[in-house]
Amino acid sequence: MDIDEKLAELYKSKAFSRRAKKHVRGRQHFLDIVVPPQWIDVCQGEVEALGYGCEKVEYSILRVTGRIWDGYILALNLRTASRVGITIPEFRAPSKVALIKKLQSIPWELWINPKHPIWIYSNVEHSSVRHEGFVSDALFDAVKRCFEKFGFSVKKSDSAFNEKREIEYPRQRLWINLKSNVCLIRIDMVGAHLHQRGYRKFPGKAPMLETLVAAIADLAGWQGNEPLVDGMTGSGTFAIEAAMKSRKIPPGIFRTFLFETWPSFQKKRWDYIKKQTWKEVSDEPSVPLIAVERNVDVLNMAKENASVAGVSENIQWIHGDFFEFSPADFGTPHGLLFLNPPYGKRISTEVAKLYNRIDKHIRKAYSGWKVAIVFPQKNLISKFTSVEITKIRRFPHGGLWIYVVVGRAR
Ligand SMILES: C[S@@+](CC[C@H](N)C(=O)[O-])C[C@H]1O[C@@H](n2cnc3c(N)ncnc32)[C@H](O)[C@@H]1O
């Protein structure tokens, strides 16, 4: 018997199913949404728009109380979140012995799938047990012992793990947090980071995370019902995310999630959730969406990515120069202009020249448009006079900080 057959055998027993219901399916849990602190407010808005109350419990965690399948709904629909985790109820662990005893009493076999390697993050603050390494080892040992009783051996995930292929080969993340002798464990529900929508086959150079792109669209007040120009589209991320948002295509629809491999997973319920969500999807966006790119090979890759997401036909792909393109020539009414210029490895005088040209072109061709523009340096922003700026936010991007300026072109 291979591991899947052995697991199927275990899961089909009535006693197992009863226990899974008692501990996992039949209860309310804390569902913790992990999101970069720089756009946690945007994500909170998204969670609330899905009809959930939520509170910020840590600088990068939003908490919803719900059933495990509410976690499915959040993972499927949130455009700006990084992860969704489910928590084991908090317990006190004032000593090493108490911690080990409690960790070993958790029925791990009801929660996770032993075939995925385990990756543990531990954090310890103001507690009698002080060493994060000890806490991680105690947790891994408890999981390992639990599964050994059922004849499964679990492995640790190592640092050679390939996050780019995580949708196909996931690992099971566990976060353990010991604070003032109170222990909280979060179990990751999603596997690969939620920015991995499953459509970007060709990433191109310096692609932005899909989650960041979605956050920028939201910060710019773009709700899918105004025209959009992605003036230097690269791998097409902004245009594709915009088309998906405009058509209400859930961002997680093209991928799988770790929870689909868990013992508590109910396929029928998941299929029903996806079907209900799909009923909201429209056949096409209600507004023109335009993507401009001067490099034809890059443009073709963006189109391929968009085809995987099923939105290639919804975007007008323009092979051309942003500086020669004017939306008025297309009869497009005011909307949002998004720009992520190629500032990459250029020297600063060249970058300044590029932004100066952009400033001039916006004044000429985009008067009255909303704009969201990426800047690599803050000092360039004050020289940019074509836009009445309403927001400036700093975001992490590819190991650097970028500034996103939102406003309206004068
Ligand atoms: C930083 S990349 C955009 C990355 C994109 N946001 C993504 O997530 O993939 C900049 C892109 O702008 C294109 N580009 C540069 N100058 C341009 C211009 N004048 N007109 C149109 N496209 C241009 C480059 O070929 C490159 O693909």
The ligand as an SDF file (V2000), in Angstrom:
LIG
                    3D

 27 29  0  0  0  0  0  0  0  0999 V2000
    9.4650   46.6440  -14.3410 C   0  0  0  0  0  0  0  0  0  0  0  0
    8.8130   45.8720  -15.7680 S   0  0  0  0  0  0  0  0  0  0  0  0
    7.1180   45.7230  -15.3530 C   0  0  0  0  0  0  0  0  0  0  0  0
    6.8870   44.6080  -14.4220 C   0  0  0  0  0  0  0  0  0  0  0  0
    5.4270   44.2520  -14.3250 C   0  0  0  0  0  0  0  0  0  0  0  0
    4.7250   45.1810  -13.4830 N   0  0  0  0  0  0  0  0  0  0  0  0
    5.2840   42.8300  -13.8260 C   0  0  0  0  0  0  0  0  0  0  0  0
    4.7940   42.6250  -12.6840 O   0  0  0  0  0  0  0  0  0  0  0  0
    5.6880   41.9470  -14.5540 O   0  0  0  0  0  0  0  0  0  0  0  0
    8.8100   47.1140  -16.9210 C   0  0  0  0  0  0  0  0  0  0  0  0
    8.3370   46.7070  -18.3050 C   0  0  0  0  0  0  0  0  0  0  0  0
    8.1300   47.9090  -19.0380 O   0  0  0  0  0  0  0  0  0  0  0  0
    8.5350   47.7230  -20.3850 C   0  0  0  0  0  0  0  0  0  0  0  0
    8.8100   49.0730  -20.9010 N   0  0  0  0  0  0  0  0  0  0  0  0
    9.8560   49.8700  -20.6240 C   0  0  0  0  0  0  0  0  0  0  0  0
    9.7570   51.0520  -21.2580 N   0  0  0  0  0  0  0  0  0  0  0  0
    8.6040   50.9980  -21.9530 C   0  0  0  0  0  0  0  0  0  0  0  0
    7.9420   51.9060  -22.8010 C   0  0  0  0  0  0  0  0  0  0  0  0
    8.4560   53.1100  -23.0750 N   0  0  0  0  0  0  0  0  0  0  0  0
    6.7710   51.5460  -23.3570 N   0  0  0  0  0  0  0  0  0  0  0  0
    6.2430   50.3340  -23.1030 C   0  0  0  0  0  0  0  0  0  0  0  0
    6.8380   49.4140  -22.3130 N   0  0  0  0  0  0  0  0  0  0  0  0
    7.9900   49.7400  -21.7450 C   0  0  0  0  0  0  0  0  0  0  0  0
    9.7350   46.8390  -20.2850 C   0  0  0  0  0  0  0  0  0  0  0  0
    9.9470   46.1350  -21.5130 O   0  0  0  0  0  0  0  0  0  0  0  0
    9.3450   45.9170  -19.1160 C   0  0  0  0  0  0  0  0  0  0  0  0
    8.7320   44.7470  -19.5950 O   0  0  0  0  0  0  0  0  0  0  0  0
  1  2  1  0
  2  3  1  0
  2 10  1  0
  3  4  1  0
  4  5  1  0
  5  6  1  0
  5  7  1  0
  7  8  2  0
  7  9  1  0
 10 11  1  0
 11 12  1  0
 11 26  1  0
 12 13  1  0
 13 14  1  0
 13 24  1  0
 14 15  1  0
 14 23  1  0
 15 16  2  0
 16 17  1  0
 17 18  1  0
 17 23  2  0
 18 19  1  0
 18 20  2  0
 20 21  1  0
 21 22  2  0
 22 23  1  0
 24 25  1  0
 24 26  1  0
 26 27  1  0
M  CHG  2   2   1   9  -1
M  END
$$$$
